[in-house]
Amino acid sequence: MWKRFAPASKPDFKLNGFNVFVLFIAFFAMAQLVYPLVSVLAMPFLIVAFILLAYLLVKGNTNDLFIFLFFTSLMRIVLPNNFREVSLFCPLLIGGAILLKNTHKFGSIKKFYLDSILLLFFLFFLFISFQIFYRLQLPGIFGSQSSNSGFLNRWNLLNNGIVFASLFIGFNTEMLRYLIDKLNTLYLFVFSVSMLMLIIHVNKLPLFNTFTWTVIQENESSKKMIIAGASAIMLMMYQLSFKKRTIVWVVALMIFLIGVLLSGSRTAFLSYFLLMLFAYMIYHRFLIRGIAVLILSSGIITALLLSPVVLLVPEKYQRLVVIFPSEFYTGELSKLRASAAAKSSNFRYEMWTKAYDKLKEHPLTGEGIGIPKAQYDLGAEGLSAFQKIDSKILIEDFMNSGSLHNTFFSIAYIFGLPAVSIFFVFLISLLLRTYKLTQIYSGELKATYVFFTLIILNYFIQAFISDIHNSMEFYVFMAIIIKVVMLAPKLAKQQEKEMVNV
């Protein structure tokens, strides 16, 4: 079902949205490759990239603009640090064009605003909008290499809202399966490049010099590459949802597990096993009860992670199971206190403790988004530079910019308790809705809702150790999932028609 494009939606020129996306990213990557050699050579590549963008804006239909925005929003990670402002500029430009081209749809989508899920999202966005301008500190309006906050940080939050609105309004359900298949292709590319970097010990490529594409060497035996783990998890969710249980399926899942282990990402490692379990629960219709059992058994899991069993894990992979602050490791486990993973947990724990104390002062409005007082230049070293900065300075920086490495703590600290309550209820409501749809429908439609349910569950897992509310990728997926959930009856009728025609 759901052919690449419905007949009425076919692009009337060869350069469709996905092709423009691939070429645009390629030219940006080439500009970054030649820049260190002869900087003037970078300009032709950048000019061609923006000519492609202009061509799409002038000639593209809504589908083409949508596809370009969807994938460039997900692939901001390939844009070099020197051009990171482009990641704010492109979504605004393309998102604005989508909204203009779809002004006629505003009237027809009003019924959606009555839906509780969408209403919760807009209420949450109201809190974001309030804090964007609340206690606005103009000295940080431009941002700099020595500051990762200021107005650019606020603008990124606004931009996320623009991307959500344009994708929500511009999404065409007939291209849903095309979108999912291309998404799988994209992450397969990301996974392949990441694995090559890890296997042949290349810590940084000239084409991909942003943080998430860098292999961070924490010490002699510990390293991590976040994007490698993230791409493995996305590919795994696609396999669990759409592929038949064959030998090839098992081999693919094993390859992705190896990728997760090599990535050194604790989030991906946890997600891999939990999402495998959640997929089983979904297909056997006991997800909610299963999650309740998991929560109740969390004490047993904690005890295992704080037992000598952890020492049986090879040192190279110990960071995957060392998730508590140093003070928790005593006796036989005391040697883990000095590990990079334990220090990272110390960093988070200290931030959360300070945030909790400050939250008591402004429980309803939060602290707002500030400007880091720390002055340091990460330069070309990227994330590895953080290891050389005093933790007190970093904690002050992260708390000012509202990045507490825990979505619920961050939202409560920046926006206040009402905002985090709405956000939590929003995620729960959307999860319950998608899960219910997996139980109602069958075939390809069921697989689609299983895929989206797993994505939401993955975001829940990420929320406890990262800041998903700042991630444009989160808003991209939320826009698609919410609209697909709302259009479930339409998709079901479409599926019935296709079955009749067959």
Buried (B, 14 or more C-beta within 10 A) or exposed (E): BBEBBBEEBEBEEEBBBBBBBBBBBBBBBBBBBBBEEEEEEBEEBBEBBBEBBEEBBEEBBBBBBBBBBBBBBBBBBBBBBEBEEBBBEBBBBBBBBBBEBBEEEEEEBEEBEEBEBBBBBBBBBEBBBBBBEBEBBEEBEEBEEEBBBBBBBBBBBBBBBBBBBBBBBBBBBBBBBBBBBBBBEBBBBBBEBBBEBBEEEEBBBBBBBBBBBBBBBBEEBBBBBBBBBBBBBBBBBBBBBBEEEEEEEEEBBEBBBEBBBBBBBBBBBBBBEBBBBBBEBBBEEEBEEBBEEBEEEEEEEEEEBBEEEBEEEEEBBBBBBBBBBBEBBEEEBEEBBEBBBBBBBBBBBBBBEBBEEEBEEEEEBBBBBBBBEBEBEBEEEBBBEBEEEEEEBBBBBBBBBBBBBBBBBBBBBBBBBBBBBBBBBBBEBBBBBBBBBBEEBEEBBBBBBBBBBBBBBBBBBBBBBBBBBBBBBBBBBBBBBBBBBBBBEEBBEBBEEEEEEE
